[in-house]
Amino acid sequence: MKMLSRRHLLALAGLLAIGAPFGAGAADAYPTKPIKIIVGYSAGGAVDLIARSVGQRMATILGQPIIVENKPGAGTNIAVKALIASPPDGYTLMLAANALAVNPTLFQPAPYDLERDVTPVSLVARVPVVAAVREDSEWRTLQQLVSAAKAKPGTLSVATPGNGSTPHLAMELFQHTAGVSLRHVPYKGGAPAITDVIGGHVDVVAVNALEASPLAKAGKLRVLALMSPERAAVLPGVPTVAESGYPGFEASVWYGFVAPAGLPKPVLTKLHEAVQKALESPEVRDQLAAAGGVPLPGATERFDKLLKSDAVRYGKLIREAGIKPD
């Protein structure tokens, strides 16, 4: 017989675990050792902060330490591959963002298959993408920016954290909706993009609210609109894109826990319940609110549906706009 690959052995183990003796007794015992949360971004960023906040509360609920391991690089593909290579036993999770749904289209050949390689566990939170200009900009509203862009097609520039990032895709969607054309300037992260907008080198920046709000409060950035469906307490008085004349528009950064494919159902249930309880914690809610985040409790099926719909929505946009990774 041919030797089975590690992936085949892991998948087989997962199937056996689902169908047999991983019953109530084993589920009751889980977890019996520390759990690892992989983060595909550097320490100190939005995903890292949320992973540590929610993970700390989950550790108390599950009775085991939770360790956050940062594996940045390749647009989070390094982290996803580390997750996929892990045993589907509930001891390795990943706090993923929109890139999880985007990358199978953005990168070719596809680095992974969502349905084959990943088990959605639970959504955690949503953070708005914002469109902002420097504080002394002549544009005080989103409509003024749109009018200027229509008067000079392709001349105004927009900075984003990189090609294929959620803010980049959000701005591509907005340009399509508003009927404008902006010159895209990709950066290696939100901080340098913001710096160049403040310095007057780029006209507008699209980043998540966590990165923009401190500079808005410091009087260095003016946030024109939130791309979330509702306003954010961290940026009081800032309207949404929908309120600014584009009803139904929405583009946010979401975060959710995923596990390797083949995760036994009893373990999935226990992990999902732990996330839901963590999101009920006032401490976690306060920390999310400070980052501009809105908790997203709900069934695993809700997260699964979002993953699939975003893969379709952003996949179509990437193909039509010819977007390539950095």
Buried (B, 14 or more C-beta within 10 A) or exposed (E): EEEEEEBEEBBEBBBEBBEEEBEEEBBEEBBEEEBBBBBBBEEEBBBBBBBBBBBBBBBEBBEBEBEBEBBBEBBBBBBBBBBBEBBBBBBBBBBBBBBBBBBBBBBEEEBBEBEEBBBBBBBBBBBBBBBBBBEEBEBEBBBBBBEBBEEEEEEBBBBBBBBBBBBBBBBBBBBEBBEBBBEBBBBEBBEEBBBBBBEEEBBBBBBBBBBBBEBBEEEBBBBBBBBBBBBBEBBEEBBBBBBBBBEEBBBBBBBBBBBBBBBBEBBBEBBBEBBBBBBEBEEBBEBBBBBBBBBBBBEBEBBBEBBBEBBEBBBEBBEEBEBEBE
